[in-house]
Amino acid sequence: MDHDKIQLFEDQPIRSAWDEEKEDWLFSIVDVVGALTEQPNSRHASTYWAVLKNRLKEEGANQLLTNCKQLKMKATDGKKRLTDVADTEQLLRVIQSIPSPKAEPFKLWLAKIGRERIEETADPELTIDRALETYLRKGYSREWINQRLQAIQVRKELTDEWQDRGVKKGAEFAILTDEITKAWSGMTTRQYKDLKGLKKENLRDNMTTTELVLNMLAETSTAEISKTEQPETFEENVAVAQTGGDVAGIARKALEDRIGKPVISSKNASQLNRVVTDLISDIAQKS
């Protein structure tokens, strides 16, 4: 894990580290607190965080928050010292407790997200509508978005089938997904993300239309084979996932042989969207 990465918040440096295993960012709490409360230096920021942490303990805050993980990070004097770090969820909880004008936008955003989740529980169709709006704002084409929404439905049908077979969410879902990805693409999910230069981003959101279609074929094949074979153990589910992935793997190789080039792309969403934008610009200039 690289502990010396720097990210900026309103031009303020925030020390961070990428946890490869958990695929999550960890941030220096002292740096975030210092930036939000406009402390004059790191010593004052550390004092502020120590007081805030004690207050959170007294309020009965989650132990994971008050007993934060520590990492050695480079201090202002160049020496590496242990400092409290937090993942995104923990950090948002800290921000909620900071009485600062700079923290208000985060608090308003959290309240908005909470309201939307409650609304989506009452009317699940809102989830699809908001996903469509989000993808449009990010610059995706409507054709890609339609394919992505279909992929979400295929994924839901597969995970429902896994739950019916007693597969547990979390680690077991991840293992089966990895087996499917390896079988059709020839790479693990992590290797596939590395190819596209991704960290925590969703892999499917960074696939081309062809990659999405092949991934959908792999997942729907796995679901259909599972319904037919009705695996009872996790090992049997792994075998089904590999077989379902192989179906799409055969299709990928046949397509590549036909067109004479790989269909798996190293391009991520930002690069793909730039290609679409440039294409639209070129057409506009010629017309």
Secondary structure by P-SEA (a helix, b strand, c coil): ccccbbbbcccbbbbbbbcccccbbbbcaaaaaaaaaccccaaaaaaaaaaaaaaaaaacccccccbbbbbbbbccccbbbbbbbbcaaaaaaaaaacccccaaaaaaaaaaaaaaaaaaaacaaaaaaaaaaaaaaacccaaaaaaaaaaaaaaaaaaaaaaaacccccaaaaaaaaaaaaacccccaaaaaaaaccccccccccccaaaaaaaaaaaaaaaaaaaaaccccaaaaaaaaaaaaaaaaaaaaaaaaaacccccccccaaaaaaaaaaaaaaaaaac
